[in-house]
Amino acid sequence: MTQSSVNQAYLAKRQLRKGTAGWLLLAGLGVSYVISGDFAGWNFGIAEAGWGGFAIAACLMALMYLALVLSLAEMSAAIPAAGGGYSFARQAMGPAGGYLTGLAVLIEYALAPAAIVIFIGSAVEALTGLDGPLVYLLFYAAFIGIHLAGVGEALKVMMVISGLAVFAILATAVALIGSFDADNLFDIAPTDAAGASTFMPFGWYGIWAALPFGMWLFLAVEGVPLAAEEAKDPARDMPRGIIAAMLFLLFTALLVVVLLAGAAGAEMIGQSGVPLVDALSAAGNPTLATLVNVLGLAGLIASFFSIIYGYSRLVFALSRAGYLPKKLSLTSRRKVPYLALIVPGIFGFLASLSGEGDLILAMAVVGATLSYALMALSHILLRLKRPDLPRPYKTPGGIITSSIALVLALVALTGVYAFDPRAFNYTIVLFIIGAAYYFLYSKNKLVAKTAEEEFALVIAEPEVTPATPEPAISGAKP
């Protein structure tokens, strides 16, 4: 049997359903990844920096994400592979750089659902009395089950759930416009911190510590390229989808950051566990506040549901390439990577039993900032090393844009340390363990010797039916 037929037989059991998602579904996926961040979490940045200081931190993070998204739009159109940032980094930095980028994204995407399901558990327990661990188990089982039914079905369910969450945000914004008072934005008294003022009462340090909370408004939008192999027309749909998602998220971030504090006061919103609900109650809208409280659960579910999709496609890509055990990339008759859905879900459920949602989410943010720096660097290196690479979409500003993303990602990484050194240290330990796995073991198990060879295999249509027994794949050192 030739090496070509071996590769075809190997890939025949590892195919995703192509042509499933157009740009609108991809944009919906991007919004769904992030939407829970509009409901809670970001507002604690006001407690760290005051409204003005948080506004600066949020603008810096918005700039970082916009620059990153524009860079990813170019790379996802040129390299439409399910690995997303991993695939781009492997093309730019070789097998080790690709794996380390994928590892950082995997830490983010494996931990984020565990944190979100803890928050879901708290909401459900308040409404029904069901205890946390049982709720965690039910949600993981139910939503992994929906994903197992097929990507088209899963993305449509996701769109409906996200639509409910978006409705809650827009309805809140409309209700609060009449109660807006600019003086409410600056009702926190200045401290004696360096640079403190009425606008930024906790000074420059507050802005630094608030950066991770600014990220909550956009965290995980970078996951859209993980759907590249399932897009109808990746060269056209990927840039349109991810950019549309980012622009919509900028709009919703502006609404919640300005209107909530402007209606209820910055001090109150900075301490609130449910800022949309508390702002509506303060503005005299108790009925809508009750409805938004229920729909806020839809926002959490939307992000939980879509990030499960994201981690499954990343694990699928890393496994198919040989970085992770190859069985994790097997797909079902519905072209769904079932083990890549189930196995990380089990680990996520076990992590959720700790009940430390804030710590787990902070650790996910550390993984995210590491991956952003590496993905931005990948864009720079691809522009310098592969100027001949066909680019259906080109990033406005070129490497200047991706350099902005790189610098701000490194600044954001230090901001996580300023806020929670424990989360920073735990995540770095996880990253070192994951890196050791590659350098001591899996680097000798890669399916393709080069990134170009791997990408050629991915875009080729296997000629062998899935019923063909899987042949042994000899390891190849990069």
MARLUMRO-411012 format. One record per residue (C-alpha): residue in one letter; x, y, z; chain. Coordinates in steps of 0.5 Angstrom, whole numbers, plus 500, padded with zeros to 3 digits. Each point is the difference from the previous one (the first is absolute). Example, Ala and Ser with C-alpha at 12.3 -4.5 7.8 and 13.67 -1.06 7.14 Angstrom:
# residues 2
+------+-----+-----+-----+------+
! code !   X !   Y !   Z ! unit !
+------+-----+-----+-----+------+
!    a ! 525 ! 491 ! 516 !    A !
!    s ! 502 ! 507 ! 498 !    A !
+------+-----+-----+-----+------+
***
This chain:
# residues 478
+------+-----+-----+-----+------+
! code !   X !   Y !   Z ! unit !
+------+-----+-----+-----+------+
!    m ! 500 ! 500 ! 500 !    A !
!    t ! 503 ! 507 ! 498 !    A !
!    q ! 501 ! 506 ! 505 !    A !
!    s ! 494 ! 503 ! 496 !    A !
!    s ! 495 ! 495 ! 501 !    A !
!    v ! 502 ! 499 ! 507 !    A !
!    n ! 499 ! 508 ! 501 !    A !
!    q ! 493 ! 499 ! 497 !    A !
!    a ! 498 ! 494 ! 504 !    A !
!    y ! 502 ! 504 ! 506 !    A !
!    l ! 496 ! 506 ! 498 !    A !
!    a ! 494 ! 496 ! 498 !    A !
!    k ! 499 ! 499 ! 507 !    A !
!    r ! 501 ! 507 ! 502 !    A !
!    q ! 496 ! 505 ! 496 !    A !
!    l ! 495 ! 506 ! 502 !    A !
!    r ! 494 ! 502 ! 496 !    A !
!    k ! 502 ! 505 ! 495 !    A !
!    g ! 496 ! 505 ! 497 !    A !
!    t ! 495 ! 501 ! 507 !    A !
!    a ! 501 ! 507 ! 502 !    A !
!    g ! 500 ! 506 ! 496 !    A !
!    w ! 502 ! 507 ! 503 !    A !
!    l ! 494 ! 501 ! 504 !    A !
!    l ! 500 ! 494 ! 504 !    A !
!    l ! 508 ! 501 ! 501 !    A !
!    a ! 498 ! 507 ! 502 !    A !
!    g ! 495 ! 497 ! 505 !    A !
!    l ! 505 ! 495 ! 502 !    A !
!    g ! 505 ! 506 ! 502 !    A !
!    v ! 494 ! 504 ! 504 !    A !
!    s ! 498 ! 494 ! 503 !    A !
!    y ! 507 ! 498 ! 503 !    A !
!    v ! 501 ! 507 ! 503 !    A !
!    i ! 492 ! 502 ! 502 !    A !
!    s ! 500 ! 498 ! 507 !    A !
!    g ! 506 ! 505 ! 502 !    A !
!    d ! 495 ! 506 ! 499 !    A !
!    f ! 496 ! 497 ! 505 !    A !
!    a ! 505 ! 500 ! 506 !    A !
!    g ! 507 ! 500 ! 501 !    A !
!    w ! 502 ! 506 ! 496 !    A !
!    n ! 497 ! 505 ! 506 !    A !
!    f ! 505 ! 498 ! 505 !    A !
!    g ! 505 ! 504 ! 496 !    A !
!    i ! 496 ! 506 ! 502 !    A !
!    a ! 502 ! 498 ! 508 !    A !
!    e ! 507 ! 499 ! 498 !    A !
!    a ! 501 ! 507 ! 496 !    A !
!    g ! 494 ! 504 ! 500 !    A !
!    w ! 495 ! 501 ! 494 !    A !
!    g ! 505 ! 505 ! 496 !    A !
!    g ! 506 ! 495 ! 502 !    A !
!    f ! 496 ! 494 ! 498 !    A !
!    a ! 498 ! 504 ! 493 !    A !
!    i ! 507 ! 500 ! 499 !    A !
!    a ! 502 ! 493 ! 501 !    A !
!    a ! 494 ! 498 ! 496 !    A !
!    c ! 502 ! 504 ! 494 !    A !
!    l ! 507 ! 497 ! 500 !    A !
!    m ! 497 ! 493 ! 500 !    A !
!    a ! 495 ! 502 ! 495 !    A !
!    l ! 506 ! 503 ! 496 !    A !
!    m ! 504 ! 493 ! 501 !    A !
!    y ! 494 ! 496 ! 498 !    A !
!    l ! 499 ! 504 ! 494 !    A !
!    a ! 507 ! 499 ! 498 !    A !
!    l ! 500 ! 493 ! 501 !    A !
!    v ! 494 ! 499 ! 496 !    A !
!    l ! 502 ! 503 ! 494 !    A !
!    s ! 506 ! 496 ! 500 !    A !
!    l ! 497 ! 494 ! 501 !    A !
!    a ! 495 ! 502 ! 495 !    A !
!    e ! 506 ! 499 ! 495 !    A !
!    m ! 503 ! 494 ! 503 !    A !
!    s ! 493 ! 496 ! 500 !    A !
!    a ! 499 ! 502 ! 493 !    A !
!    a ! 507 ! 498 ! 497 !    A !
!    i ! 500 ! 494 ! 505 !    A !
!    p ! 493 ! 497 ! 501 !    A !
!    a ! 502 ! 494 ! 505 !    A !
!    a ! 496 ! 498 ! 506 !    A !
!    g ! 506 ! 502 ! 505 !    A !
!    g ! 499 ! 507 ! 499 !    A !
!    g ! 506 ! 503 ! 504 !    A !
!    y ! 503 ! 494 ! 500 !    A !
!    s ! 500 ! 499 ! 493 !    A !
!    f ! 503 ! 507 ! 498 !    A !
!    a ! 505 ! 500 ! 505 !    A !
!    r ! 503 ! 493 ! 498 !    A !
!    q ! 500 ! 503 ! 493 !    A !
!    a ! 504 ! 506 ! 503 !    A !
!    m ! 504 ! 497 ! 505 !    A !
!    g ! 501 ! 492 ! 499 !    A !
!    p ! 497 ! 495 ! 504 !    A !
!    a ! 502 ! 502 ! 507 !    A !
!    g ! 497 ! 507 ! 499 !    A !
!    g ! 494 ! 497 ! 497 !    A !
!    y ! 499 ! 495 ! 506 !    A !
!    l ! 502 ! 506 ! 505 !    A !
!    t ! 495 ! 504 ! 497 !    A !
!    g ! 494 ! 495 ! 500 !    A !
!    l ! 502 ! 498 ! 507 !    A !
!    a ! 499 ! 507 ! 502 !    A !
!    v ! 493 ! 500 ! 497 !    A !
!    l ! 498 ! 494 ! 503 !    A !
!    i ! 501 ! 502 ! 507 !    A !
!    e ! 496 ! 506 ! 498 !    A !
!    y ! 494 ! 496 ! 497 !    A !
!    a ! 501 ! 494 ! 505 !    A !
!    l ! 499 ! 504 ! 506 !    A !
!    a ! 495 ! 505 ! 498 !    A !
!    p ! 494 ! 495 ! 499 !    A !
!    a ! 502 ! 498 ! 507 !    A !
!    a ! 500 ! 507 ! 503 !    A !
!    i ! 493 ! 502 ! 496 !    A !
!    v ! 497 ! 493 ! 502 !    A !
!    i ! 501 ! 502 ! 508 !    A !
!    f ! 497 ! 507 ! 498 !    A !
!    i ! 494 ! 496 ! 497 !    A !
!    g ! 499 ! 496 ! 506 !    A !
!    s ! 500 ! 506 ! 505 !    A !
!    a ! 494 ! 503 ! 495 !    A !
!    v ! 496 ! 493 ! 500 !    A !
!    e ! 501 ! 499 ! 507 !    A !
!    a ! 497 ! 506 ! 502 !    A !
!    l ! 494 ! 499 ! 495 !    A !
!    t ! 499 ! 493 ! 502 !    A !
!    g ! 504 ! 497 ! 506 !    A !
!    l ! 504 ! 495 ! 496 !    A !
!    d ! 507 ! 500 ! 502 !    A !
!    g ! 506 ! 502 ! 496 !    A !
!    p ! 503 ! 493 ! 499 !    A !
!    l ! 494 ! 497 ! 497 !    A !
!    v ! 499 ! 506 ! 496 !    A !
!    y ! 507 ! 500 ! 497 !    A !
!    l ! 499 ! 493 ! 498 !    A !
!    l ! 493 ! 501 ! 497 !    A !
!    f ! 503 ! 506 ! 496 !    A !
!    y ! 506 ! 496 ! 497 !    A !
!    a ! 496 ! 494 ! 498 !    A !
!    a ! 494 ! 504 ! 497 !    A !
!    f ! 505 ! 504 ! 496 !    A !
!    i ! 505 ! 496 ! 498 !    A !
!    g ! 494 ! 495 ! 498 !    A !
!    i ! 497 ! 506 ! 495 !    A !
!    h ! 507 ! 501 ! 497 !    A !
!    l ! 501 ! 492 ! 499 !    A !
!    a ! 493 ! 501 ! 495 !    A !
!    g ! 504 ! 504 ! 495 !    A !
!    v ! 504 ! 507 ! 499 !    A !
!    g ! 494 ! 503 ! 496 !    A !
!    e ! 495 ! 498 ! 505 !    A !
!    a ! 504 ! 502 ! 506 !    A !
!    l ! 502 ! 507 ! 497 !    A !
!    k ! 492 ! 501 ! 499 !    A !
!    v ! 499 ! 499 ! 507 !    A !
!    m ! 505 ! 504 ! 502 !    A !
!    m ! 497 ! 506 ! 496 !    A !
!    v ! 494 ! 500 ! 503 !    A !
!    i ! 503 ! 500 ! 507 !    A !
!    s ! 504 ! 506 ! 498 !    A !
!    g ! 494 ! 503 ! 497 !    A !
!    l ! 497 ! 500 ! 507 !    A !
!    a ! 506 ! 503 ! 503 !    A !
!    v ! 501 ! 505 ! 495 !    A !
!    f ! 493 ! 502 ! 501 !    A !
!    a ! 501 ! 501 ! 508 !    A !
!    i ! 505 ! 505 ! 499 !    A !
!    l ! 497 ! 504 ! 494 !    A !
!    a ! 493 ! 500 ! 505 !    A !
!    t ! 505 ! 503 ! 506 !    A !
!    a ! 503 ! 505 ! 496 !    A !
!    v ! 494 ! 503 ! 497 !    A !
!    a ! 497 ! 500 ! 507 !    A !
!    l ! 506 ! 503 ! 503 !    A !
!    i ! 501 ! 506 ! 495 !    A !
!    g ! 495 ! 505 ! 504 !    A !
!    s ! 503 ! 499 ! 506 !    A !
!    f ! 507 ! 501 ! 498 !    A !
!    d ! 504 ! 506 ! 504 !    A !
!    a ! 507 ! 501 ! 499 !    A !
!    d ! 501 ! 502 ! 507 !    A !
!    n ! 499 ! 493 ! 502 !    A !
!    l ! 506 ! 497 ! 496 !    A !
!    f ! 505 ! 504 ! 505 !    A !
!    d ! 496 ! 499 ! 507 !    A !
!    i ! 507 ! 496 ! 503 !    A !
!    a ! 504 ! 504 ! 504 !    A !
!    p ! 507 ! 501 ! 498 !    A !
!    t ! 505 ! 496 ! 504 !    A !
!    d ! 508 ! 503 ! 501 !    A !
!    a ! 502 ! 495 ! 495 !    A !
!    a ! 505 ! 502 ! 495 !    A !
!    g ! 497 ! 504 ! 494 !    A !
!    a ! 493 ! 500 ! 504 !    A !
!    s ! 494 ! 505 ! 498 !    A !
!    t ! 493 ! 500 ! 499 !    A !
!    f ! 500 ! 497 ! 493 !    A !
!    m ! 505 ! 494 ! 503 !    A !
!    p ! 499 ! 500 ! 507 !    A !
!    f ! 505 ! 494 ! 501 !    A !
!    g ! 506 ! 503 ! 496 !    A !
!    w ! 504 ! 496 ! 495 !    A !
!    y ! 501 ! 494 ! 504 !    A !
!    g ! 492 ! 499 ! 499 !    A !
!    i ! 500 ! 500 ! 493 !    A !
!    w ! 505 ! 495 ! 500 !    A !
!    a ! 497 ! 495 ! 504 !    A !
!    a ! 493 ! 502 ! 496 !    A !
!    l ! 503 ! 497 ! 494 !    A !
!    p ! 498 ! 493 ! 501 !    A !
!    f ! 492 ! 502 ! 501 !    A !
!    g ! 501 ! 504 ! 494 !    A !
!    m ! 501 ! 494 ! 496 !    A !
!    w ! 494 ! 497 ! 503 !    A !
!    l ! 496 ! 504 ! 495 !    A !
!    f ! 503 ! 496 ! 494 !    A !
!    l ! 504 ! 494 ! 503 !    A !
!    a ! 499 ! 494 ! 495 !    A !
!    v ! 498 ! 504 ! 494 !    A !
!    e ! 507 ! 497 ! 497 !    A !
!    g ! 497 ! 493 ! 500 !    A !
!    v ! 496 ! 501 ! 493 !    A !
!    p ! 506 ! 498 ! 496 !    A !
!    l ! 499 ! 493 ! 503 !    A !
!    a ! 494 ! 499 ! 496 !    A !
!    a ! 504 ! 501 ! 493 !    A !
!    e ! 499 ! 493 ! 497 !    A !
!    e ! 493 ! 500 ! 501 !    A !
!    a ! 499 ! 507 ! 497 !    A !
!    k ! 496 ! 500 ! 493 !    A !
!    d ! 506 ! 505 ! 497 !    A !
!    p ! 505 ! 501 ! 505 !    A !
!    a ! 504 ! 505 ! 496 !    A !
!    r ! 494 ! 505 ! 500 !    A !
!    d ! 496 ! 497 ! 506 !    A !
!    m ! 505 ! 500 ! 505 !    A !
!    p ! 502 ! 508 ! 500 !    A !
!    r ! 493 ! 502 ! 499 !    A !
!    g ! 498 ! 496 ! 506 !    A !
!    i ! 505 ! 501 ! 505 !    A !
!    i ! 500 ! 508 ! 498 !    A !
!    a ! 493 ! 500 ! 501 !    A !
!    a ! 500 ! 497 ! 507 !    A !
!    m ! 505 ! 505 ! 502 !    A !
!    l ! 496 ! 506 ! 498 !    A !
!    f ! 494 ! 497 ! 503 !    A !
!    l ! 503 ! 499 ! 507 !    A !
!    l ! 504 ! 507 ! 500 !    A !
!    f ! 492 ! 503 ! 499 !    A !
!    t ! 498 ! 495 ! 506 !    A !
!    a ! 506 ! 502 ! 504 !    A !
!    l ! 499 ! 508 ! 499 !    A !
!    l ! 492 ! 499 ! 502 !    A !
!    v ! 502 ! 496 ! 507 !    A !
!    v ! 506 ! 504 ! 502 !    A !
!    v ! 497 ! 507 ! 499 !    A !
!    l ! 492 ! 499 ! 501 !    A !
!    l ! 501 ! 495 ! 506 !    A !
!    a ! 504 ! 505 ! 504 !    A !
!    g ! 497 ! 506 ! 498 !    A !
!    a ! 493 ! 498 ! 502 !    A !
!    a ! 502 ! 496 ! 507 !    A !
!    g ! 507 ! 503 ! 502 !    A !
!    a ! 507 ! 498 ! 499 !    A !
!    e ! 501 ! 498 ! 507 !    A !
!    m ! 493 ! 495 ! 500 !    A !
!    i ! 502 ! 497 ! 493 !    A !
!    g ! 507 ! 499 ! 502 !    A !
!    q ! 498 ! 495 ! 506 !    A !
!    s ! 494 ! 497 ! 497 !    A !
!    g ! 499 ! 493 ! 498 !    A !
!    v ! 495 ! 501 ! 495 !    A !
!    p ! 501 ! 507 ! 498 !    A !
!    l ! 494 ! 500 ! 494 !    A !
!    v ! 495 ! 498 ! 505 !    A !
!    d ! 503 ! 505 ! 506 !    A !
!    a ! 500 ! 505 ! 495 !    A !
!    l ! 493 ! 499 ! 497 !    A !
!    s ! 497 ! 499 ! 508 !    A !
!    a ! 504 ! 507 ! 501 !    A !
!    a ! 496 ! 503 ! 494 !    A !
!    g ! 493 ! 498 ! 503 !    A !
!    n ! 499 ! 494 ! 495 !    A !
!    p ! 499 ! 494 ! 504 !    A !
!    t ! 496 ! 496 ! 495 !    A !
!    l ! 506 ! 501 ! 495 !    A !
!    a ! 505 ! 498 ! 505 !    A !
!    t ! 497 ! 494 ! 502 !    A !
!    l ! 499 ! 498 ! 492 !    A !
!    v ! 508 ! 502 ! 499 !    A !
!    n ! 502 ! 496 ! 506 !    A !
!    v ! 497 ! 494 ! 497 !    A !
!    l ! 503 ! 501 ! 493 !    A !
!    g ! 506 ! 502 ! 503 !    A !
!    l ! 501 ! 492 ! 501 !    A !
!    a ! 499 ! 499 ! 492 !    A !
!    g ! 506 ! 505 ! 500 !    A !
!    l ! 504 ! 495 ! 504 !    A !
!    i ! 497 ! 494 ! 496 !    A !
!    a ! 502 ! 503 ! 494 !    A !
!    s ! 507 ! 501 ! 501 !    A !
!    f ! 501 ! 493 ! 504 !    A !
!    f ! 497 ! 497 ! 494 !    A !
!    s ! 504 ! 503 ! 495 !    A !
!    i ! 507 ! 499 ! 503 !    A !
!    i ! 498 ! 493 ! 501 !    A !
!    y ! 500 ! 500 ! 492 !    A !
!    g ! 507 ! 504 ! 500 !    A !
!    y ! 504 ! 495 ! 505 !    A !
!    s ! 497 ! 494 ! 496 !    A !
!    r ! 503 ! 503 ! 493 !    A !
!    l ! 506 ! 502 ! 503 !    A !
!    v ! 501 ! 493 ! 503 !    A !
!    f ! 498 ! 497 ! 494 !    A !
!    a ! 506 ! 504 ! 496 !    A !
!    l ! 505 ! 499 ! 505 !    A !
!    s ! 499 ! 492 ! 500 !    A !
!    r ! 499 ! 499 ! 493 !    A !
!    a ! 507 ! 503 ! 499 !    A !
!    g ! 503 ! 496 ! 505 !    A !
!    y ! 501 ! 505 ! 506 !    A !
!    l ! 495 ! 496 ! 504 !    A !
!    p ! 498 ! 493 ! 500 !    A !
!    k ! 497 ! 498 ! 493 !    A !
!    k ! 494 ! 497 ! 502 !    A !
!    l ! 497 ! 507 ! 503 !    A !
!    s ! 499 ! 502 ! 492 !    A !
!    l ! 496 ! 494 ! 498 !    A !
!    t ! 493 ! 503 ! 497 !    A !
!    s ! 493 ! 497 ! 500 !    A !
!    r ! 496 ! 498 ! 494 !    A !
!    r ! 497 ! 507 ! 501 !    A !
!    k ! 507 ! 503 ! 500 !    A !
!    v ! 501 ! 502 ! 507 !    A !
!    p ! 506 ! 499 ! 504 !    A !
!    y ! 496 ! 496 ! 506 !    A !
!    l ! 506 ! 499 ! 504 !    A !
!    a ! 503 ! 507 ! 499 !    A !
!    l ! 493 ! 502 ! 503 !    A !
!    i ! 500 ! 495 ! 506 !    A !
!    v ! 507 ! 499 ! 503 !    A !
!    p ! 501 ! 508 ! 501 !    A !
!    g ! 493 ! 500 ! 503 !    A !
!    i ! 501 ! 495 ! 505 !    A !
!    f ! 507 ! 504 ! 502 !    A !
!    g ! 496 ! 507 ! 500 !    A !
!    f ! 494 ! 497 ! 504 !    A !
!    l ! 505 ! 497 ! 505 !    A !
!    a ! 503 ! 507 ! 501 !    A !
!    s ! 494 ! 503 ! 501 !    A !
!    l ! 499 ! 496 ! 506 !    A !
!    s ! 505 ! 505 ! 503 !    A !
!    g ! 494 ! 505 ! 500 !    A !
!    e ! 506 ! 505 ! 499 !    A !
!    g ! 497 ! 504 ! 494 !    A !
!    d ! 504 ! 506 ! 501 !    A !
!    l ! 506 ! 497 ! 500 !    A !
!    i ! 499 ! 495 ! 494 !    A !
!    l ! 498 ! 506 ! 496 !    A !
!    a ! 506 ! 504 ! 502 !    A !
!    m ! 504 ! 494 ! 498 !    A !
!    a ! 496 ! 500 ! 493 !    A !
!    v ! 502 ! 507 ! 499 !    A !
!    v ! 508 ! 499 ! 501 !    A !
!    g ! 499 ! 494 ! 495 !    A !
!    a ! 497 ! 505 ! 495 !    A !
!    t ! 505 ! 506 ! 501 !    A !
!    l ! 505 ! 495 ! 499 !    A !
!    s ! 497 ! 497 ! 493 !    A !
!    y ! 498 ! 507 ! 498 !    A !
!    a ! 508 ! 502 ! 500 !    A !
!    l ! 502 ! 494 ! 496 !    A !
!    m ! 494 ! 501 ! 495 !    A !
!    a ! 502 ! 507 ! 499 !    A !
!    l ! 507 ! 498 ! 499 !    A !
!    s ! 498 ! 495 ! 495 !    A !
!    h ! 497 ! 505 ! 496 !    A !
!    i ! 506 ! 504 ! 500 !    A !
!    l ! 505 ! 494 ! 498 !    A !
!    l ! 495 ! 498 ! 495 !    A !
!    r ! 500 ! 507 ! 497 !    A !
!    l ! 508 ! 500 ! 500 !    A !
!    k ! 501 ! 492 ! 498 !    A !
!    r ! 495 ! 499 ! 496 !    A !
!    p ! 498 ! 506 ! 495 !    A !
!    d ! 498 ! 495 ! 495 !    A !
!    l ! 495 ! 497 ! 504 !    A !
!    p ! 493 ! 501 ! 496 !    A !
!    r ! 496 ! 505 ! 505 !    A !
!    p ! 493 ! 501 ! 498 !    A !
!    y ! 499 ! 505 ! 505 !    A !
!    k ! 506 ! 504 ! 503 !    A !
!    t ! 500 ! 504 ! 506 !    A !
!    p ! 499 ! 507 ! 500 !    A !
!    g ! 507 ! 503 ! 503 !    A !
!    g ! 504 ! 493 ! 499 !    A !
!    i ! 505 ! 499 ! 505 !    A !
!    i ! 499 ! 506 ! 503 !    A !
!    t ! 493 ! 498 ! 502 !    A !
!    s ! 502 ! 493 ! 503 !    A !
!    s ! 506 ! 504 ! 504 !    A !
!    i ! 495 ! 504 ! 503 !    A !
!    a ! 496 ! 493 ! 502 !    A !
!    l ! 507 ! 497 ! 502 !    A !
!    v ! 502 ! 506 ! 505 !    A !
!    l ! 493 ! 501 ! 503 !    A !
!    a ! 499 ! 492 ! 501 !    A !
!    l ! 507 ! 500 ! 504 !    A !
!    v ! 498 ! 506 ! 504 !    A !
!    a ! 493 ! 497 ! 502 !    A !
!    l ! 504 ! 493 ! 502 !    A !
!    t ! 503 ! 505 ! 505 !    A !
!    g ! 494 ! 502 ! 502 !    A !
!    v ! 497 ! 494 ! 502 !    A !
!    y ! 506 ! 499 ! 505 !    A !
!    a ! 498 ! 507 ! 503 !    A !
!    f ! 493 ! 497 ! 501 !    A !
!    d ! 501 ! 493 ! 502 !    A !
!    p ! 507 ! 497 ! 501 !    A !
!    r ! 498 ! 493 ! 502 !    A !
!    a ! 496 ! 499 ! 493 !    A !
!    f ! 506 ! 503 ! 496 !    A !
!    n ! 505 ! 495 ! 504 !    A !
!    y ! 495 ! 494 ! 499 !    A !
!    t ! 499 ! 501 ! 493 !    A !
!    i ! 508 ! 501 ! 499 !    A !
!    v ! 500 ! 493 ! 503 !    A !
!    l ! 495 ! 497 ! 496 !    A !
!    f ! 504 ! 503 ! 494 !    A !
!    i ! 506 ! 497 ! 502 !    A !
!    i ! 497 ! 493 ! 501 !    A !
!    g ! 497 ! 500 ! 493 !    A !
!    a ! 506 ! 503 ! 497 !    A !
!    a ! 504 ! 494 ! 503 !    A !
!    y ! 495 ! 495 ! 497 !    A !
!    y ! 502 ! 502 ! 493 !    A !
!    f ! 508 ! 501 ! 501 !    A !
!    l ! 500 ! 493 ! 504 !    A !
!    y ! 495 ! 496 ! 496 !    A !
!    s ! 496 ! 503 ! 494 !    A !
!    k ! 505 ! 503 ! 496 !    A !
!    n ! 502 ! 493 ! 497 !    A !
!    k ! 492 ! 498 ! 499 !    A !
!    l ! 499 ! 506 ! 495 !    A !
!    v ! 496 ! 497 ! 494 !    A !
!    a ! 503 ! 505 ! 495 !    A !
!    k ! 507 ! 503 ! 500 !    A !
!    t ! 498 ! 507 ! 498 !    A !
!    a ! 495 ! 505 ! 500 !    A !
!    e ! 499 ! 500 ! 493 !    A !
!    e ! 499 ! 492 ! 499 !    A !
!    e ! 495 ! 500 ! 506 !    A !
!    f ! 496 ! 506 ! 497 !    A !
!    a ! 500 ! 496 ! 493 !    A !
!    l ! 497 ! 494 ! 503 !    A !
!    v ! 495 ! 504 ! 504 !    A !
!    i ! 497 ! 503 ! 493 !    A !
!    a ! 501 ! 494 ! 496 !    A !
!    e ! 493 ! 495 ! 499 !    A !
!    p ! 502 ! 493 ! 503 !    A !
!    e ! 498 ! 495 ! 495 !    A !
!    v ! 500 ! 494 ! 505 !    A !
!    t ! 493 ! 499 ! 503 !    A !
!    p ! 500 ! 500 ! 508 !    A !
!    a ! 499 ! 493 ! 500 !    A !
!    t ! 507 ! 499 ! 499 !    A !
!    p ! 504 ! 497 ! 505 !    A !
!    e ! 505 ! 506 ! 503 !    A !
!    p ! 507 ! 498 ! 498 !    A !
!    a ! 506 ! 502 ! 505 !    A !
!    i ! 503 ! 507 ! 499 !    A !
!    s ! 507 ! 500 ! 501 !    A !
!    g ! 503 ! 506 ! 504 !    A !
!    a ! 503 ! 505 ! 497 !    A !
!    k ! 505 ! 505 ! 503 !    A !
!    p ! 499 ! 507 ! 498 !    A !
+------+-----+-----+-----+------+
***
